[in-house]
């Protein structure tokens, strides 16, 4: 299964990516997590330390600067630009290269191309996309099994989410579900439902435990496993299996 997570910057897609990956891994799935964001923080959401997450970003930046060896195959790319995260998850940072060598898999392949080439082999591949709609605009029909569009109950976030859902359906990229994050009450919930009438929307409550974990640089999955927002995300992941 290939899953993409997209949305406006700051909507909470990386935290959701991390909890989905950890839950599926604990349920026995082999999980590959791809951090496709220009500001890669998925490592922290998975339970790696900020230092290890920064090290992975640094390796990728060294490649961009011509100071690191390239990886000629997809498996080598996952190995060289990745690390073992908790629960056996393989995390790889695959952010965009500014001056790519088109013939090289590790720098000439964009996240959407990588998703098209990587073999599942019974694994779950979870890709935390860059903020906005850039990656989605380049996706091909049926390239993913499922896309989660993450929104907050704010005008800008909902508009980006609405356009993302529209783009996914027009391009027939895959099945789509909206995750409404940081919903503080009935007014927020109604705002989301008006934006996505008749669609599948998962509501995640605003939860101070998530903010506290983020401030400490600790994965919410570990810091607050019983927090309401974590439980909703875990239930969402469990519904996929």
Secondary structure by P-SEA (a helix, b strand, c coil): cbbbbbccccccaaaaaaaaaaaaaaaccbbbbbcccccccccccccccaaaaaaaaaaaaaaaaccbbbbccaaaaaaaaccccccbbbbbbbccccccccccccccccaaaaaaccccccbbbbbbcccccccccccccccccbbbbbbcccaaaaaaaaaaaaaaaaacccbbbbbbcccccaaaaaaaaaaccccbbbbbcccaaaaaaaaacccccccccccaaaaaaaaaaaaac
